[in-house]
Amino acid sequence: MDMITLLETLNFRCLKYVSQELGPFHVLVGPNASGKTTFLDVIEFLGDLVSNGLDFAVNEKTQNFSDLVSGHADISFELAVEARIPDERRKCLDKQPYDIIRYEIRIGIDRGEIAILSERTILKAKPRSKDTQVSFFPSTILPPKTILAPQGQAKQSHCHK
């Protein structure tokens, strides 16, 4: 089954920073106004963006762009989503070891207009499993400056069927 495997946000609405791996079944639990609906809004926003364009996606959420930016201090936010590449599509990748496709976007204000400031699709190999200890007392995670991959990591592949 092909599915979303990771969702990341930086400065989107009430979500200062989230990097959440996803499996076939997930439950969102938390108090009111803790960001559960906003987390799901990321997926909806990205769907609206690729289906209907930037103006539609923004206008579906708000009439004031700054409402989409965490803390209203910055003038942009970043979203990223990763998904498994379907097996039939992986065959088109010329025996390259790519399992994951990552789509990332930075949206903000440019010359007074709402704009896509950066947009990229990256092919990635599936990360090796990490042996991590689960902590019952998680520490605070500081948000990174960006969730966009460094420039040198972009790969392109052409496959037509």
URLIN-V606638 format. One record per run of one state. SS is the DSSP state (helix for helix, strand for strand, loop for the rest). FROM is the first residue (numbers start at 1). TO is the last residue. Records with the same first field share a line. If there is no record, write none. Layout:
# URLIN-V606638
SS->FROM-TO / FROM-TO
This chain:
# URLIN-V606638
loop->1-3 / 13-14 / 22-35 / 53-53 / 62-64 / 73-75 / 85-86 / 91-99 / 111-112 / 125-150 / 154-161
strand->4-12 / 15-21 / 69-69 / 76-84 / 100-110 / 113-124
helix->36-52 / 54-61 / 65-68 / 70-72 / 87-90 / 151-153
